Amino acid sequence: MPSEEFRKLVRYIRGRPAQTLSIEQRRTAMDTVGRGVPLPDGLESATEARLPRAAEWLLPRTHDDSVLVHFHGGGFQLGSIDSHRHLAAYIAAAAGTRGLIFDFRLAPEHPFPAAADDCLAFYRGLLSSGVAPARIALIGDSSGAALLLDTMLAARAAGLPLPAAAVLLSPVLDFKTHASLRDAGDDDPTLDPEWLRAAMAAYRGGAALDDPRLSPLRAELRGLPPLLVQTGAGEYLTPDVHRFAARCRDAHVSITMDEWLDMIHVWQWFAPRLPEAMEAIGRIAAFLRLHIPPQSHPTIEPANASSHSRGRKKWQSPRNHRIGASGATPMKGERRISSRRKFSKKPAA
């Protein structure tokens, strides 16, 4: 059963009056909300100026040398470091990794392949900085998940080493069919399919709808690292997620599907207020630690780091997080994850 906080959130979203906002107004609103979310206690941030795009390190009080790179969502038109800092920070804190979030060019000012090229350049720059690919994981939400997949596919084509693992939150996977947008019900009040179609068209520019760089559902997936996908069963995009999971298994790509019966598009973004968001983040952390085991490494305190802990609600990163409801056991290999919510439990062959 959804938490009372979740029910309140859905009632609020459904009860909001319809608004016609410009893209700039939407960007400002999203960034303002993101900046207002309290961050994990003791988290330090530091600007990263050595990589191809503007970026920020998010350093939990306890972390090792692994790096979790966050590709923010926003329909290819919205989103920034400010809007998604809190999400990246809570996941990094739960996993005990260094978080790294970056900006890329947005549509409609910069259509495809601008954002995709920026993301590949950023990943290439991170590798060139000396971070071992076995200590890197990628995470992306919504359109950011599409860019994450394109980055890995382009890196593979360029002969670059791939990260150890990747996490996709409510991913955008196919520009061509839009079948999920037409056929889904109204279970998810957070994602307007008409707006998403327009945003996808603005990003696509003149590219073909079935270009695998736009539609990773249509790409050759063989050789990708282990994937975790979290999605809400009522999302417009979930049918595409099911098709993507089947294609991953056909390509012998290890994929763990975590489908939540009641959740909305990228509900994790509502951390730490939403209990379901924090539970999902705990699952992400367990998956990451399965594929990037913790290593002894001193906490990094950059000279230009700024603390986000003062005046913020304290939150402690869980240790030895247990998956699912009380009494469930941690993942071992690509095992099933038990849940009181709907969960697809078939790992890759």
Protein Blocks (a to p, Z undefined) as FASTA:
>chain_A
ZZfklmmmmmmmmmpccddddfklmmmmmmmmmmmpccdehiacdddfkbmbdcdddddf
bdcfbdcddddeeehmgccfklmmmmmmmmmmmnopacddddddddfklgcfklmmmmmm
mmmmmmmnopafklcccddehjlmmmmmmmmmmmmmnopacdfbdcdehiafbfklommm
mmpcckbmkbcfklmmmmmmmmnmmacfklmklmmmlpcfehiacddddddfkbmklmmm
mmmmmmmmmnopacdddddfkbcehkllmpckbmklmmmmmmmmmmmmmmmccddddddd
dfkbccfkgopacddddehiaehjehiacdehjaddddfbdcdfbdcZZ
